[in-house]
Amino acid sequence: MPIKNFTTRIEEETLDKLKFVAEYEGRTANSQINILIRDCIKEFEKEHGKIELEK
């Protein structure tokens, strides 16, 4: 699966806290964000069913 870049704005304090959590977990902030996004999608699909994307 291709990797895409995604830019977002985030408050500095929130980013600093995210980096703290990521470091604690032994991850980069980027890896931590990817895990959080995957977990969010997993929970959504658990409640609402699999998301089917058109190709």
PDBQT receptor file of N, H, CA, C and O in Angstrom, charges set to zero:
ATOM      1  N   MET A   1       0.845  -1.172   0.000  1.00  0.00    +0.000 N 
ATOM      2  CA  MET A   1       0.000   0.000   0.000  1.00  0.00    +0.000 C 
ATOM      3  C   MET A   1       0.898   1.245   0.000  1.00  0.00    +0.000 C 
ATOM      4  O   MET A   1       1.827   1.345   0.801  1.00  0.00    +0.000 OA
ATOM      5  N   PRO A   2       0.611   2.195  -0.908  1.00  0.00    +0.000 N 
ATOM      6  CA  PRO A   2       1.435   3.397  -0.964  1.00  0.00    +0.000 C 
ATOM      7  C   PRO A   2       1.311   4.232   0.315  1.00  0.00    +0.000 C 
ATOM      8  O   PRO A   2       0.266   4.245   0.964  1.00  0.00    +0.000 OA
ATOM      9  N   ILE A   3       2.372   4.909   0.654  1.00  0.00    +0.000 N 
ATOM     10  H   ILE A   3       3.221   4.898   0.126  1.00  0.00    +0.000 HD
ATOM     11  CA  ILE A   3       2.393   5.800   1.807  1.00  0.00    +0.000 C 
ATOM     12  C   ILE A   3       2.158   7.225   1.308  1.00  0.00    +0.000 C 
ATOM     13  O   ILE A   3       2.820   7.675   0.372  1.00  0.00    +0.000 OA
ATOM     14  N   LYS A   4       1.221   7.931   1.930  1.00  0.00    +0.000 N 
ATOM     15  H   LYS A   4       0.683   7.566   2.690  1.00  0.00    +0.000 HD
ATOM     16  CA  LYS A   4       0.908   9.312   1.559  1.00  0.00    +0.000 C 
ATOM     17  C   LYS A   4       1.321  10.244   2.685  1.00  0.00    +0.000 C 
ATOM     18  O   LYS A   4       1.293   9.865   3.855  1.00  0.00    +0.000 OA
ATOM     19  N   ASN A   5       1.700  11.446   2.334  1.00  0.00    +0.000 N 
ATOM     20  H   ASN A   5       1.723  11.754   1.383  1.00  0.00    +0.000 HD
ATOM     21  CA  ASN A   5       1.977  12.479   3.320  1.00  0.00    +0.000 C 
ATOM     22  C   ASN A   5       0.683  13.201   3.657  1.00  0.00    +0.000 C 
ATOM     23  O   ASN A   5      -0.185  13.374   2.802  1.00  0.00    +0.000 OA
ATOM     24  N   PHE A   6       0.562  13.622   4.918  1.00  0.00    +0.000 N 
ATOM     25  H   PHE A   6       1.268  13.481   5.612  1.00  0.00    +0.000 HD
ATOM     26  CA  PHE A   6      -0.620  14.326   5.389  1.00  0.00    +0.000 C 
ATOM     27  C   PHE A   6      -0.146  15.388   6.372  1.00  0.00    +0.000 C 
ATOM     28  O   PHE A   6       0.554  15.081   7.337  1.00  0.00    +0.000 OA
ATOM     29  N   THR A   7      -0.525  16.622   6.127  1.00  0.00    +0.000 N 
ATOM     30  H   THR A   7      -1.094  16.871   5.344  1.00  0.00    +0.000 HD
ATOM     31  CA  THR A   7      -0.117  17.716   6.998  1.00  0.00    +0.000 C 
ATOM     32  C   THR A   7      -1.312  18.157   7.835  1.00  0.00    +0.000 C 
ATOM     33  O   THR A   7      -2.435  18.245   7.339  1.00  0.00    +0.000 OA
ATOM     34  N   THR A   8      -1.056  18.432   9.101  1.00  0.00    +0.000 N 
ATOM     35  H   THR A   8      -0.144  18.360   9.504  1.00  0.00    +0.000 HD
ATOM     36  CA  THR A   8      -2.116  18.911   9.985  1.00  0.00    +0.000 C 
ATOM     37  C   THR A   8      -1.552  19.970  10.924  1.00  0.00    +0.000 C 
ATOM     38  O   THR A   8      -0.343  20.048  11.144  1.00  0.00    +0.000 OA
ATOM     39  N   ARG A   9      -2.435  20.770  11.463  1.00  0.00    +0.000 N 
ATOM     40  H   ARG A   9      -3.417  20.707  11.285  1.00  0.00    +0.000 HD
ATOM     41  CA  ARG A   9      -2.038  21.762  12.456  1.00  0.00    +0.000 C 
ATOM     42  C   ARG A   9      -2.374  21.220  13.832  1.00  0.00    +0.000 C 
ATOM     43  O   ARG A   9      -3.410  20.581  14.018  1.00  0.00    +0.000 OA
ATOM     44  N   ILE A  10      -1.505  21.473  14.793  1.00  0.00    +0.000 N 
ATOM     45  H   ILE A  10      -0.664  21.993  14.642  1.00  0.00    +0.000 HD
ATOM     46  CA  ILE A  10      -1.716  20.969  16.143  1.00  0.00    +0.000 C 
ATOM     47  C   ILE A  10      -1.112  21.977  17.128  1.00  0.00    +0.000 C 
ATOM     48  O   ILE A  10      -0.055  22.553  16.872  1.00  0.00    +0.000 OA
ATOM     49  N   GLU A  11      -1.785  22.176  18.230  1.00  0.00    +0.000 N 
ATOM     50  H   GLU A  11      -2.644  21.708  18.438  1.00  0.00    +0.000 HD
ATOM     51  CA  GLU A  11      -1.260  23.084  19.244  1.00  0.00    +0.000 C 
ATOM     52  C   GLU A  11       0.077  22.555  19.765  1.00  0.00    +0.000 C 
ATOM     53  O   GLU A  11       0.274  21.347  19.893  1.00  0.00    +0.000 OA
ATOM     54  N   GLU A  12       0.979  23.468  20.059  1.00  0.00    +0.000 N 
ATOM     55  H   GLU A  12       0.819  24.450  19.955  1.00  0.00    +0.000 HD
ATOM     56  CA  GLU A  12       2.327  23.088  20.477  1.00  0.00    +0.000 C 
ATOM     57  C   GLU A  12       2.306  22.207  21.729  1.00  0.00    +0.000 C 
ATOM     58  O   GLU A  12       3.028  21.213  21.797  1.00  0.00    +0.000 OA
ATOM     59  N   GLU A  13       1.491  22.563  22.707  1.00  0.00    +0.000 N 
ATOM     60  H   GLU A  13       0.904  23.371  22.651  1.00  0.00    +0.000 HD
ATOM     61  CA  GLU A  13       1.437  21.770  23.937  1.00  0.00    +0.000 C 
ATOM     62  C   GLU A  13       0.937  20.350  23.664  1.00  0.00    +0.000 C 
ATOM     63  O   GLU A  13       1.453  19.383  24.225  1.00  0.00    +0.000 OA
ATOM     64  N   THR A  14      -0.062  20.236  22.807  1.00  0.00    +0.000 N 
ATOM     65  H   THR A  14      -0.481  21.022  22.351  1.00  0.00    +0.000 HD
ATOM     66  CA  THR A  14      -0.585  18.916  22.451  1.00  0.00    +0.000 C 
ATOM     67  C   THR A  14       0.474  18.089  21.741  1.00  0.00    +0.000 C 
ATOM     68  O   THR A  14       0.622  16.899  22.019  1.00  0.00    +0.000 OA
ATOM     69  N   LEU A  15       1.207  18.704  20.834  1.00  0.00    +0.000 N 
ATOM     70  H   LEU A  15       1.087  19.671  20.609  1.00  0.00    +0.000 HD
ATOM     71  CA  LEU A  15       2.273  17.999  20.128  1.00  0.00    +0.000 C 
ATOM     72  C   LEU A  15       3.368  17.562  21.094  1.00  0.00    +0.000 C 
ATOM     73  O   LEU A  15       3.870  16.442  20.993  1.00  0.00    +0.000 OA
ATOM     74  N   ASP A  16       3.742  18.431  22.026  1.00  0.00    +0.000 N 
ATOM     75  H   ASP A  16       3.334  19.341  22.107  1.00  0.00    +0.000 HD
ATOM     76  CA  ASP A  16       4.760  18.074  23.005  1.00  0.00    +0.000 C 
ATOM     77  C   ASP A  16       4.307  16.878  23.852  1.00  0.00    +0.000 C 
ATOM     78  O   ASP A  16       5.103  15.990  24.157  1.00  0.00    +0.000 OA
ATOM     79  N   LYS A  17       3.041  16.864  24.223  1.00  0.00    +0.000 N 
ATOM     80  H   LYS A  17       2.395  17.586  23.976  1.00  0.00    +0.000 HD
ATOM     81  CA  LYS A  17       2.510  15.746  25.013  1.00  0.00    +0.000 C 
ATOM     82  C   LYS A  17       2.462  14.473  24.182  1.00  0.00    +0.000 C 
ATOM     83  O   LYS A  17       2.770  13.392  24.685  1.00  0.00    +0.000 OA
ATOM     84  N   LEU A  18       2.080  14.591  22.913  1.00  0.00    +0.000 N 
ATOM     85  H   LEU A  18       1.830  15.469  22.505  1.00  0.00    +0.000 HD
ATOM     86  CA  LEU A  18       2.076  13.432  22.020  1.00  0.00    +0.000 C 
ATOM     87  C   LEU A  18       3.484  12.858  21.902  1.00  0.00    +0.000 C 
ATOM     88  O   LEU A  18       3.667  11.643  21.965  1.00  0.00    +0.000 OA
ATOM     89  N   LYS A  19       4.466  13.715  21.732  1.00  0.00    +0.000 N 
ATOM     90  H   LYS A  19       4.318  14.702  21.681  1.00  0.00    +0.000 HD
ATOM     91  CA  LYS A  19       5.855  13.257  21.630  1.00  0.00    +0.000 C 
ATOM     92  C   LYS A  19       6.302  12.577  22.922  1.00  0.00    +0.000 C 
ATOM     93  O   LYS A  19       7.041  11.593  22.879  1.00  0.00    +0.000 OA
ATOM     94  N   PHE A  20       5.865  13.086  24.056  1.00  0.00    +0.000 N 
ATOM     95  H   PHE A  20       5.265  13.885  24.090  1.00  0.00    +0.000 HD
ATOM     96  CA  PHE A  20       6.199  12.471  25.341  1.00  0.00    +0.000 C 
ATOM     97  C   PHE A  20       5.640  11.055  25.408  1.00  0.00    +0.000 C 
ATOM     98  O   PHE A  20       6.347  10.115  25.771  1.00  0.00    +0.000 OA
ATOM     99  N   VAL A  21       4.344  10.909  25.049  1.00  0.00    +0.000 N 
ATOM    100  H   VAL A  21       3.770  11.672  24.754  1.00  0.00    +0.000 HD
ATOM    101  CA  VAL A  21       3.707   9.587  25.071  1.00  0.00    +0.000 C 
ATOM    102  C   VAL A  21       4.406   8.655  24.088  1.00  0.00    +0.000 C 
ATOM    103  O   VAL A  21       4.689   7.502  24.417  1.00  0.00    +0.000 OA
ATOM    104  N   ALA A  22       4.684   9.145  22.894  1.00  0.00    +0.000 N 
ATOM    105  H   ALA A  22       4.454  10.081  22.627  1.00  0.00    +0.000 HD
ATOM    106  CA  ALA A  22       5.347   8.327  21.878  1.00  0.00    +0.000 C 
ATOM    107  C   ALA A  22       6.713   7.844  22.365  1.00  0.00    +0.000 C 
ATOM    108  O   ALA A  22       7.055   6.670  22.215  1.00  0.00    +0.000 OA
ATOM    109  N   GLU A  23       7.478   8.745  22.941  1.00  0.00    +0.000 N 
ATOM    110  H   GLU A  23       7.201   9.698  23.063  1.00  0.00    +0.000 HD
ATOM    111  CA  GLU A  23       8.800   8.369  23.446  1.00  0.00    +0.000 C 
ATOM    112  C   GLU A  23       8.674   7.333  24.561  1.00  0.00    +0.000 C 
ATOM    113  O   GLU A  23       9.454   6.382  24.616  1.00  0.00    +0.000 OA
ATOM    114  N   TYR A  24       7.713   7.510  25.432  1.00  0.00    +0.000 N 
ATOM    115  H   TYR A  24       7.080   8.283  25.387  1.00  0.00    +0.000 HD
ATOM    116  CA  TYR A  24       7.465   6.559  26.515  1.00  0.00    +0.000 C 
ATOM    117  C   TYR A  24       7.165   5.165  25.953  1.00  0.00    +0.000 C 
ATOM    118  O   TYR A  24       7.589   4.154  26.511  1.00  0.00    +0.000 OA
ATOM    119  N   GLU A  25       6.426   5.131  24.840  1.00  0.00    +0.000 N 
ATOM    120  H   GLU A  25       6.081   5.953  24.386  1.00  0.00    +0.000 HD
ATOM    121  CA  GLU A  25       6.062   3.869  24.194  1.00  0.00    +0.000 C 
ATOM    122  C   GLU A  25       7.160   3.351  23.267  1.00  0.00    +0.000 C 
ATOM    123  O   GLU A  25       7.020   2.279  22.679  1.00  0.00    +0.000 OA
ATOM    124  N   GLY A  26       8.252   4.107  23.134  1.00  0.00    +0.000 N 
ATOM    125  H   GLY A  26       8.365   4.978  23.612  1.00  0.00    +0.000 HD
ATOM    126  CA  GLY A  26       9.354   3.682  22.272  1.00  0.00    +0.000 C 
ATOM    127  C   GLY A  26       9.065   3.894  20.797  1.00  0.00    +0.000 C 
ATOM    128  O   GLY A  26       9.543   3.144  19.946  1.00  0.00    +0.000 OA
ATOM    129  N   ARG A  27       8.285   4.913  20.503  1.00  0.00    +0.000 N 
ATOM    130  H   ARG A  27       7.896   5.522  21.194  1.00  0.00    +0.000 HD
ATOM    131  CA  ARG A  27       7.898   5.184  19.116  1.00  0.00    +0.000 C 
ATOM    132  C   ARG A  27       8.229   6.628  18.761  1.00  0.00    +0.000 C 
ATOM    133  O   ARG A  27       8.535   7.450  19.624  1.00  0.00    +0.000 OA
ATOM    134  N   THR A  28       8.157   6.908  17.468  1.00  0.00    +0.000 N 
ATOM    135  H   THR A  28       7.908   6.240  16.767  1.00  0.00    +0.000 HD
ATOM    136  CA  THR A  28       8.210   8.289  17.005  1.00  0.00    +0.000 C 
ATOM    137  C   THR A  28       6.802   8.861  17.096  1.00  0.00    +0.000 C 
ATOM    138  O   THR A  28       5.826   8.119  17.213  1.00  0.00    +0.000 OA
ATOM    139  N   ALA A  29       6.707  10.181  17.040  1.00  0.00    +0.000 N 
ATOM    140  H   ALA A  29       7.499  10.783  16.945  1.00  0.00    +0.000 HD
ATOM    141  CA  ALA A  29       5.387  10.819  17.035  1.00  0.00    +0.000 C 
ATOM    142  C   ALA A  29       4.587  10.349  15.819  1.00  0.00    +0.000 C 
ATOM    143  O   ALA A  29       3.383  10.114  15.921  1.00  0.00    +0.000 OA
ATOM    144  N   ASN A  30       5.244  10.214  14.684  1.00  0.00    +0.000 N 
ATOM    145  H   ASN A  30       6.222  10.405  14.601  1.00  0.00    +0.000 HD
ATOM    146  CA  ASN A  30       4.570   9.748  13.468  1.00  0.00    +0.000 C 
ATOM    147  C   ASN A  30       3.986   8.346  13.659  1.00  0.00    +0.000 C 
ATOM    148  O   ASN A  30       2.835   8.097  13.303  1.00  0.00    +0.000 OA
ATOM    149  N   SER A  31       4.772   7.446  14.214  1.00  0.00    +0.000 N 
ATOM    150  H   SER A  31       5.707   7.648  14.504  1.00  0.00    +0.000 HD
ATOM    151  CA  SER A  31       4.283   6.084  14.460  1.00  0.00    +0.000 C 
ATOM    152  C   SER A  31       3.121   6.088  15.441  1.00  0.00    +0.000 C 
ATOM    153  O   SER A  31       2.156   5.342  15.272  1.00  0.00    +0.000 OA
ATOM    154  N   GLN A  32       3.212   6.932  16.469  1.00  0.00    +0.000 N 
ATOM    155  H   GLN A  32       3.996   7.539  16.605  1.00  0.00    +0.000 HD
ATOM    156  CA  GLN A  32       2.146   7.019  17.460  1.00  0.00    +0.000 C 
ATOM    157  C   GLN A  32       0.855   7.502  16.810  1.00  0.00    +0.000 C 
ATOM    158  O   GLN A  32      -0.218   6.968  17.091  1.00  0.00    +0.000 OA
ATOM    159  N   ILE A  33       0.952   8.504  15.947  1.00  0.00    +0.000 N 
ATOM    160  H   ILE A  33       1.824   8.938  15.720  1.00  0.00    +0.000 HD
ATOM    161  CA  ILE A  33      -0.227   9.018  15.251  1.00  0.00    +0.000 C 
ATOM    162  C   ILE A  33      -0.832   7.932  14.371  1.00  0.00    +0.000 C 
ATOM    163  O   ILE A  33      -2.053   7.777  14.336  1.00  0.00    +0.000 OA
ATOM    164  N   ASN A  34       0.008   7.173  13.654  1.00  0.00    +0.000 N 
ATOM    165  H   ASN A  34       1.000   7.299  13.682  1.00  0.00    +0.000 HD
ATOM    166  CA  ASN A  34      -0.514   6.090  12.811  1.00  0.00    +0.000 C 
ATOM    167  C   ASN A  34      -1.256   5.049  13.633  1.00  0.00    +0.000 C 
ATOM    168  O   ASN A  34      -2.302   4.556  13.210  1.00  0.00    +0.000 OA
ATOM    169  N   ILE A  35      -0.734   4.711  14.791  1.00  0.00    +0.000 N 
ATOM    170  H   ILE A  35       0.116   5.111  15.135  1.00  0.00    +0.000 HD
ATOM    171  CA  ILE A  35      -1.405   3.746  15.666  1.00  0.00    +0.000 C 
ATOM    172  C   ILE A  35      -2.747   4.303  16.141  1.00  0.00    +0.000 C 
ATOM    173  O   ILE A  35      -3.751   3.590  16.137  1.00  0.00    +0.000 OA
ATOM    174  N   LEU A  36      -2.768   5.553  16.544  1.00  0.00    +0.000 N 
ATOM    175  H   LEU A  36      -1.953   6.132  16.548  1.00  0.00    +0.000 HD
ATOM    176  CA  LEU A  36      -4.012   6.169  16.999  1.00  0.00    +0.000 C 
ATOM    177  C   LEU A  36      -5.062   6.200  15.888  1.00  0.00    +0.000 C 
ATOM    178  O   LEU A  36      -6.239   5.941  16.139  1.00  0.00    +0.000 OA
ATOM    179  N   ILE A  37      -4.646   6.511  14.682  1.00  0.00    +0.000 N 
ATOM    180  H   ILE A  37      -3.690   6.722  14.478  1.00  0.00    +0.000 HD
ATOM    181  CA  ILE A  37      -5.572   6.530  13.546  1.00  0.00    +0.000 C 
ATOM    182  C   ILE A  37      -6.105   5.128  13.270  1.00  0.00    +0.000 C 
ATOM    183  O   ILE A  37      -7.308   4.950  13.080  1.00  0.00    +0.000 OA
ATOM    184  N   ARG A  38      -5.215   4.126  13.246  1.00  0.00    +0.000 N 
ATOM    185  H   ARG A  38      -4.237   4.271  13.400  1.00  0.00    +0.000 HD
ATOM    186  CA  ARG A  38      -5.671   2.740  13.010  1.00  0.00    +0.000 C 
ATOM    187  C   ARG A  38      -6.641   2.279  14.086  1.00  0.00    +0.000 C 
ATOM    188  O   ARG A  38      -7.643   1.628  13.791  1.00  0.00    +0.000 OA
ATOM    189  N   ASP A  39      -6.337   2.623  15.350  1.00  0.00    +0.000 N 
ATOM    190  H   ASP A  39      -5.523   3.153  15.590  1.00  0.00    +0.000 HD
ATOM    191  CA  ASP A  39      -7.237   2.246  16.450  1.00  0.00    +0.000 C 
ATOM    192  C   ASP A  39      -8.598   2.915  16.303  1.00  0.00    +0.000 C 
ATOM    193  O   ASP A  39      -9.628   2.294  16.568  1.00  0.00    +0.000 OA
ATOM    194  N   CYS A  40      -8.608   4.163  15.887  1.00  0.00    +0.000 N 
ATOM    195  H   CYS A  40      -7.771   4.667  15.672  1.00  0.00    +0.000 HD
ATOM    196  CA  CYS A  40      -9.859   4.894  15.674  1.00  0.00    +0.000 C 
ATOM    197  C   CYS A  40     -10.695   4.226  14.585  1.00  0.00    +0.000 C 
ATOM    198  O   CYS A  40     -11.900   4.037  14.754  1.00  0.00    +0.000 OA
ATOM    199  N   ILE A  41     -10.070   3.873  13.484  1.00  0.00    +0.000 N 
ATOM    200  H   ILE A  41      -9.091   4.026  13.347  1.00  0.00    +0.000 HD
ATOM    201  CA  ILE A  41     -10.771   3.212  12.378  1.00  0.00    +0.000 C 
ATOM    202  C   ILE A  41     -11.284   1.845  12.813  1.00  0.00    +0.000 C 
ATOM    203  O   ILE A  41     -12.411   1.474  12.487  1.00  0.00    +0.000 OA
ATOM    204  N   LYS A  42     -10.468   1.097  13.543  1.00  0.00    +0.000 N 
ATOM    205  H   LYS A  42      -9.552   1.399  13.808  1.00  0.00    +0.000 HD
ATOM    206  CA  LYS A  42     -10.866  -0.221  14.034  1.00  0.00    +0.000 C 
ATOM    207  C   LYS A  42     -12.111  -0.122  14.914  1.00  0.00    +0.000 C 
ATOM    208  O   LYS A  42     -13.040  -0.916  14.769  1.00  0.00    +0.000 OA
ATOM    209  N   GLU A  43     -12.130   0.844  15.819  1.00  0.00    +0.000 N 
ATOM    210  H   GLU A  43     -11.376   1.490  15.937  1.00  0.00    +0.000 HD
ATOM    211  CA  GLU A  43     -13.278   1.034  16.706  1.00  0.00    +0.000 C 
ATOM    212  C   GLU A  43     -14.514   1.455  15.918  1.00  0.00    +0.000 C 
ATOM    213  O   GLU A  43     -15.616   0.985  16.201  1.00  0.00    +0.000 OA
ATOM    214  N   PHE A  44     -14.345   2.331  14.937  1.00  0.00    +0.000 N 
ATOM    215  H   PHE A  44     -13.450   2.713  14.707  1.00  0.00    +0.000 HD
ATOM    216  CA  PHE A  44     -15.458   2.760  14.102  1.00  0.00    +0.000 C 
ATOM    217  C   PHE A  44     -16.055   1.571  13.357  1.00  0.00    +0.000 C 
ATOM    218  O   PHE A  44     -17.273   1.390  13.338  1.00  0.00    +0.000 OA
ATOM    219  N   GLU A  45     -15.190   0.759  12.743  1.00  0.00    +0.000 N 
ATOM    220  H   GLU A  45     -14.201   0.906  12.759  1.00  0.00    +0.000 HD
ATOM    221  CA  GLU A  45     -15.663  -0.391  11.980  1.00  0.00    +0.000 C 
ATOM    222  C   GLU A  45     -16.316  -1.432  12.888  1.00  0.00    +0.000 C 
ATOM    223  O   GLU A  45     -17.258  -2.109  12.478  1.00  0.00    +0.000 OA
ATOM    224  N   LYS A  46     -15.826  -1.559  14.103  1.00  0.00    +0.000 N 
ATOM    225  H   LYS A  46     -15.060  -1.008  14.436  1.00  0.00    +0.000 HD
ATOM    226  CA  LYS A  46     -16.427  -2.492  15.056  1.00  0.00    +0.000 C 
ATOM    227  C   LYS A  46     -17.870  -2.097  15.345  1.00  0.00    +0.000 C 
ATOM    228  O   LYS A  46     -18.740  -2.957  15.480  1.00  0.00    +0.000 OA
ATOM    229  N   GLU A  47     -18.117  -0.807  15.438  1.00  0.00    +0.000 N 
ATOM    230  H   GLU A  47     -17.410  -0.108  15.328  1.00  0.00    +0.000 HD
ATOM    231  CA  GLU A  47     -19.465  -0.322  15.755  1.00  0.00    +0.000 C 
ATOM    232  C   GLU A  47     -20.362  -0.188  14.525  1.00  0.00    +0.000 C 
ATOM    233  O   GLU A  47     -21.567  -0.426  14.604  1.00  0.00    +0.000 OA
ATOM    234  N   HIS A  48     -19.774   0.193  13.389  1.00  0.00    +0.000 N 
ATOM    235  H   HIS A  48     -18.795   0.386  13.326  1.00  0.00    +0.000 HD
ATOM    236  CA  HIS A  48     -20.578   0.525  12.211  1.00  0.00    +0.000 C 
ATOM    237  C   HIS A  48     -20.383  -0.402  11.017  1.00  0.00    +0.000 C 
ATOM    238  O   HIS A  48     -21.057  -0.241   9.999  1.00  0.00    +0.000 OA
ATOM    239  N   GLY A  49     -19.488  -1.355  11.122  1.00  0.00    +0.000 N 
ATOM    240  H   GLY A  49     -18.941  -1.486  11.949  1.00  0.00    +0.000 HD
ATOM    241  CA  GLY A  49     -19.209  -2.255  10.005  1.00  0.00    +0.000 C 
ATOM    242  C   GLY A  49     -18.017  -1.780   9.190  1.00  0.00    +0.000 C 
ATOM    243  O   GLY A  49     -17.597  -0.626   9.273  1.00  0.00    +0.000 OA
ATOM    244  N   LYS A  50     -17.490  -2.698   8.408  1.00  0.00    +0.000 N 
ATOM    245  H   LYS A  50     -17.831  -3.636   8.341  1.00  0.00    +0.000 HD
ATOM    246  CA  LYS A  50     -16.292  -2.427   7.604  1.00  0.00    +0.000 C 
ATOM    247  C   LYS A  50     -16.527  -1.292   6.631  1.00  0.00    +0.000 C 
ATOM    248  O   LYS A  50     -17.574  -1.207   5.988  1.00  0.00    +0.000 OA
ATOM    249  N   ILE A  51     -15.548  -0.434   6.536  1.00  0.00    +0.000 N 
ATOM    250  H   ILE A  51     -14.698  -0.503   7.058  1.00  0.00    +0.000 HD
ATOM    251  CA  ILE A  51     -15.593   0.673   5.571  1.00  0.00    +0.000 C 
ATOM    252  C   ILE A  51     -15.119   0.125   4.226  1.00  0.00    +0.000 C 
ATOM    253  O   ILE A  51     -13.986  -0.340   4.103  1.00  0.00    +0.000 OA
ATOM    254  N   GLU A  52     -15.976   0.181   3.240  1.00  0.00    +0.000 N 
ATOM    255  H   GLU A  52     -16.897   0.558   3.340  1.00  0.00    +0.000 HD
ATOM    256  CA  GLU A  52     -15.640  -0.287   1.897  1.00  0.00    +0.000 C 
ATOM    257  C   GLU A  52     -15.312   0.928   1.040  1.00  0.00    +0.000 C 
ATOM    258  O   GLU A  52     -16.146   1.816   0.865  1.00  0.00    +0.000 OA
ATOM    259  N   LEU A  53     -14.104   0.962   0.511  1.00  0.00    +0.000 N 
ATOM    260  H   LEU A  53     -13.426   0.240   0.653  1.00  0.00    +0.000 HD
ATOM    261  CA  LEU A  53     -13.669   2.064  -0.332  1.00  0.00    +0.000 C 
ATOM    262  C   LEU A  53     -13.733   1.652  -1.798  1.00  0.00    +0.000 C 
ATOM    263  O   LEU A  53     -13.395   0.525  -2.159  1.00  0.00    +0.000 OA
ATOM    264  N   GLU A  54     -14.172   2.588  -2.630  1.00  0.00    +0.000 N 
ATOM    265  H   GLU A  54     -14.446   3.503  -2.336  1.00  0.00    +0.000 HD
ATOM    266  CA  GLU A  54     -14.190   2.321  -4.062  1.00  0.00    +0.000 C 
ATOM    267  C   GLU A  54     -12.765   2.489  -4.585  1.00  0.00    +0.000 C 
ATOM    268  O   GLU A  54     -12.048   3.404  -4.181  1.00  0.00    +0.000 OA
ATOM    269  N   LYS A  55     -12.375   1.613  -5.468  1.00  0.00    +0.000 N 
ATOM    270  H   LYS A  55     -12.958   0.870  -5.796  1.00  0.00    +0.000 HD
ATOM    271  CA  LYS A  55     -11.016   1.648  -6.037  1.00  0.00    +0.000 C 
ATOM    272  C   LYS A  55     -10.968   2.542  -7.248  1.00  0.00    +0.000 C 
ATOM    273  O   LYS A  55      -9.911   2.696  -7.860  1.00  0.00    +0.000 OA
TER     274      LYS A  55
